[in-house]
Amino acid sequence: MPPEVRLLAIVPARGGSKRLPRKNVLPLGGKPLIAWTIDAARQSGCFADVLVSTDDAEIAETARAHGALVPWLRPTEFATDTSRSIDVVLHALDWYERERGTVAGMMLLQPTSPFRSAATIRDAAARFLELGADAPVVGVSPAQNHPAWTFSVEGSRMQPFCGWDSLKLRSQDLPPAYTLNGAIYVSTPARLRATQSFYAEDMHALVMPDRAESQDIDTAEDWERAERLLPPSARS
């Protein structure tokens, strides 16, 4: 990454997790879940800082131990079940630019995507810089179920989302389809503040074909799947 280009990584990690309690500090393959994301971000060499926004003292201590910047505990109004992710990001971004200087872009890295690699983070940063604009870059993965084969159901009546003609096509004749995987979001501070969103009509895809990199952990079943996806060197 060119030294004159400053990028900031923000890792949001709330202490409360109802479906999988304390997930951000649970050990996965010998290290806390949040450490996977912090380590990958730091190894990528892309960022001026990796800032963890958390309301939890244990998460803060764990994040600092792995080299993240944790300058404060997140205010209560940004740590509820109804708090918006964009508000959490903007709170952290506003503090950072006020205290540490402006950045050309920021990357949201959610700790629930532990296997997103340093190489993929570098690819996302490079894509963002190559565009030379403030268009967002978001991580996507090949869709496991093609939208041509999905339906809305009213009563018992089915309506295909892509129309009836798409059902006449063979699966191999359908165009590739992708889903947001939540692993990577990149945008400029100006765009985030103006739109309050990482999503826009001009956003660009970073295709992540590796299934493990797109693994998101939200439930006990997700955790068990992640344990099966661990690299051999990380298995106990």
N, C-alpha and C positions, 0 to 999 in steps of 0.2 A: 504494500500500500504506500503510495507516495507520502513522504513525511509531512508535506504541507497540507494534506487532506486529513482533517480530523473527523473521525466517526466515533459515535458513542453506542455502546451496547447497553440495553436496559433489560434486566431480568426481573420480572415481577413474581414475588413469592409470598403469598398470604399465609398466615399461620393456620387459619381455620380451613379445614377440608372435611366435609361431612361424609362423603362417600369413601374416602381413603384417608383416615385421620393421620396427620403429621407426615404426609407423603413426601414433602420437600426435603425432609431430613432422614427419611427411612433409607437404610443401606441397600443399594442395588449393586451387585457385583463388587462389594467391598468398599464402596464409598457412597456418601449421601447423594440422593437423587439430584439435588441442585448442583452438586459439584461437577456432574457430567457436563452440564451446559457452561458453567464458569470455566472449566478447564478447556473445553473446545474453543470458547470465545477467546481466551487468552492465547492459546496455541495458534490461533489463526493469524495473529499479528496485525489485525485490522483496526484495532480500537485504541483511542486515547485512554479510555477507561471502560471497565465492565462494572456498571452500577447496578446493585441489587436493591430493589424497593421492597421492603418487608415491614410488617407490623410486629414481627415476632423476634424476641431476643435470641432464641436458640438458632433460628435460621440466620440471623444477622451474624452471630458468632461463627457459625459454620461457613458462611459465605466469605467472611474476612479471612478465615483460616486457609481458604483456597485462593486468596489473592484478589477478591472482589472489593470494590469500593462500596461501603455501606455507611454513608455519612449521618444517617438519622433513622429512626423508626417511623414508618409511614403514619401520617395522621389518621385518626379514627374514621373520619368521613370518607377516606379512600380505602378502607379495609373492611367493608361490610359485604354481605351477600349480594347486594344490589349495586355495588360500586362498579362503574364502567371502566373497562381496561384502558380506554383512551384517556380518561381522567388521571389514572395512575401514571401512565406514560408521560402525560404533559406536566404533571406535578414534578416528576423526576427530571424531565428535560429542562423545565424552567429553572429549577434549582441549579442544575449543572451549568447551564449557559450563564447564569447570573454569577456563579461562584468560580467557575473554571474556564470560562470562555466559550465562544460559539463553536458549533460543529457543522460540518457540511451535510451530515445525515445521521440518522439514528436507526439502529436495528433492534427490534423487539425479539427477544429469544426467550420463549416460555420454558421453564424448567421441566415441564411435563413431556418434553421431546428430548429425551436424554441422548439418543444416538445420532443426532444431527452432528456431522463431523466438522472439524476445523476446515477441511478442504471445501466443503459445501458452503460454509460461512464465507470463505474467501471468494467463492464463485458468486455468491449473492452480492457481496460488496463490489466486485468487479463489474457485474451486470449493472448495478446501480450507477457506478461512475461512468461506464461506457455510454449510458443513455444520455448523459450530459444535460439532463432536465430534472424536474422535480417529480416525475412520474414514480409512483410506488412500485416496489418489487415484492412479490409475495411467493412463498413456497407452495407448490402444488404437487400432487402425486397422481399417478394413473388411477382412474376411478375403478373400484372393484366391481361396481354394477353400473352399466352404461345407462345414462338418462333416457335413452330411447326405449328402455325396457322398464321404466318406472311409471307409476300411475297415481292419479288422485282418485279417491273413492268417495262418492256421495251416496249415502244409503248403501246399496250394494252395486251401484253402477260405477264402472271403471272408465277413466279418461286418461289416455297416454299423454304425458307431459310434452312429448315431442311430436305429437300427431300420429294419426293412424298409418300414414304411409311409411313411417320409420320402422313399423313392425314387420313390414314386408321384406326388409333387408336382412341379409345374413349378418351374423355378428362380425365376421371378418371384413364386411363391406362398410361398417359404421366408422365414421371418423373418430380419431382418438378423443377420449374425454378425460378430464382431470378434475380433481377436487382440492379445495383448500385443505392443507394439512396442519396449519397452526404452528409450524416449526420456525418459520422465518417471515418477518415483515420488515421492509426497509422503506424509509421515506425521509424527506427533508423536514426540518423543523417548521418552515413556513407553510408547507402543505398540510402538515398535521394540525397546526393551529388554525388554519383557514377552514379546513373541511371536517375536523374532529373525527377523522377516519383514516384507516390505511387502504380502504377500498375506493376505487375510482374507475371511471370508464377507460382511462388511459393507463391502468396498471399493467405491469408486465409479469410474466410467469417465470419463476425459477423451477424448472421441472426436476423433481427429486425421485428418480425411479426406484431407489433402494427402499424396500419395504420397511427395513429396520429404522432408517432415518426418519420415517414418517410416523413411527409408533408414538401415539399419545397416551399418557397414563392419567386416568381419572378414576378408575375403579379397581377393585381387587383383581378382577379378571384381566384388566389391562396390565396390571403389575405382573401377574403370572405369565402373560404373553411376553412381556419385556424380559423376564428372566430367561425365557426360552431363546430370546434373540441375543442374549449376551455373547460377546466374543469369547472363544474358549479361554483366553488368558484371564478373563474376569470372572469365570465361574468358580465357585468354591468346591 
